[in-house]
Amino acid sequence: MGADYYKILQVDKNAKDEDLKKAYRKLAMKWHPDKNPTNKKDAEAKFKQISEAYEVLSDPQKRAVYDQYGEEGLKGQVPPQDAGGPSGATFFQTGDGPNVFRFNPRNANDIFAEFFGFSSPFGGMGGPGGGGGSGMRGGSRFSGGMFGGDDIFSSFGDGRPMSSGPRKAPPIKNQLPCSLEDLYKGTTKKMKISREIADASGSLYESQAAFLYECELDHIHVLDWSTRSSTLANSDAPHRFPSHANMLFHAVMAPTWSTTVGKDFHMKTLPVEEILTIDIKPGWKKGTKITFPEKGNEQPNFIPADLIFIVDEKRHGTFTRDGNDLVFTQKISLAEALTGYTVHITTLDGRKLSIPINNVIHPKYEEVVPREGMPLPKDPSSRGNLRIKFDIKFPSRLTAEQKTGIKRLLTA
């Protein structure tokens, strides 16, 4: 009993040309020998069967003969003389007359090359029957395909193919204002973002001149010749498309897409909102970066940008920060500077401190209170220091009597 080509292509007997191309595209990519290096012998046999089945069923005359007489009749085993083809057509007669129909299967690699543009999209050295196909890095000629034998990439100017993978979009940076209390104690912030993501339905909208090529099984890309960019489309898979590191360039011949050659289609996007949670750690400093990978807009031929929040320290009414130290400036009078002063401070975590100073306070004097500064980011149990500086208010004028009294006190 001959081969069941419909079963091999996994289609029914009423399958249309569109169904055949869809089935061949999926199965040929799945069973290409270069994609199955550990099972190459079986893959070659399967690949040959798929190609032969597609060659027969996609050709109306061959399909009619096969439907009437099966594989045996198709390959020249003459049926009874009274057997006729569909609608009375006669495809067979004895001898070597002009009406004798003989089918010799073509090279599977040649069929693949005509359908996809080259015979070895996986970087191998060709499929069954020999004949090295060229992957993207080894050359990209569509010999015998719908584009003829010219190097389609020569129109880029340097004759080299495009990059083999999507580029990473530049990062999106945003300031994250934090109070000194937030950075002292730590906190959690919720950030609401809006971004565009790919429409999971795979919907398209038309733009300008382009040509279709495919990535792996049924993930269709569109190449925009004017901008050298590519966009995602989808022939049948309903899911959202992943970013592929290695794209396979080849023409799409299915009737579904036959009207799209020469047009550009771009991936539709949908606006979504998302809440991001940022845990601010005690001791973080201005300039600390928090990165959310690939949270930027999804766009054609680009890996989404990373979203980066950069800590920005808000101005504080009491303290300034110097590394891991906190600096507090106390205003005092000249009399207080000379006679002693007790500084009262409320810390960032709400504690009350009283620091008596019995020394004479001069303009450059600084009182250091150990371990009352900012937490260390790598060891929050350790802290910097609290440094107290003074702004001494000098009198704008003195009477003669006051000057005399000060001299007497200071020289006694």
Disulfide bonds with the S-S distance in Angstrom:
none
